[in-house]
């Protein structure tokens, strides 16, 4: 009908074919100017949240793509302890922020004949039940009544790997706050390499609580493991095998080289100079009865330095 304006579809608004629509639909800047203060405030907050979300996810672009699933944990204890080196432990906090640390040191606890293991002799209790659950189950236990340690169950009856040290990668300010909350106010500021260089320190820095015990690392929404897409595969020659820490009262088992760490990494908790001087791995993928003090079973070919 002559003299009647036709309403334009939204997809054509502002198009070259309909220049008059530019006056009908103001651009974003004009729209903001016409907004009430309350609406404008909501818009700014929304934009800020979007920016924060983008910043939070910049480390890895796709969690599902790099997350380690059940298959990864289906390994004997010693092999899993070595395979964990270089992997990234991720802790998602309640506010959506994520803390990340690369694993640089582990210890194997084989169960069975391993007298230093909580499950030695097949002992099963309410405390160590996670060690007997499916591979990839988190085992969190307290030490000295105030600190916590995080382990991951593996193949093998009652076997698990202790996470001893991490290299902090993401969320260092939050890690520093979490560590400071458990230290004296007069204590010096921690260096970056000191934030997670011990089993209890990493639990503090990543806020790993006791209630994470018996959770599944392959599916948990608050804590999981990832491959670092930018990290090259670790050369076996760069893995040091040394005796475990703090188990001196367990006789011959205190001397067995069941601690593994990345040679020369500054975040390793305790460097063993003698073990550092050796090349190659001292311990293969053996069972409890096959592990000897710094040696391997007779049918395994040994290197000159072993």
Secondary structure, 3 states (H helix, E strand, C coil): CCCCCCCCCHHHCCCHHHCCHHHHCCCHHHHHHHCCHHHHHHHHHHHHHHHHHHHHCCCCCCHHHHECCHHHHCCEHHHHHHHCCCCEEEEECCCCCEEEEEEEEEEEECCECCCCCCCECCCCCCCCHHHHCCCCEEEEEEECCCEEEEEEECECCCCEEEEEEEEEEECHHHHHHHHHCCCCCCCCCCCHHHCCCCHHHHHHHCCCCHHHCCCECCCCCCEEEECCCCCCCCCHHHEEEECCCCCHHHHHHHCCCCEEEECCCCCCCCCCHHHHCCCCCCCCCCCHHHCCCCCCCCCCCCCCCC
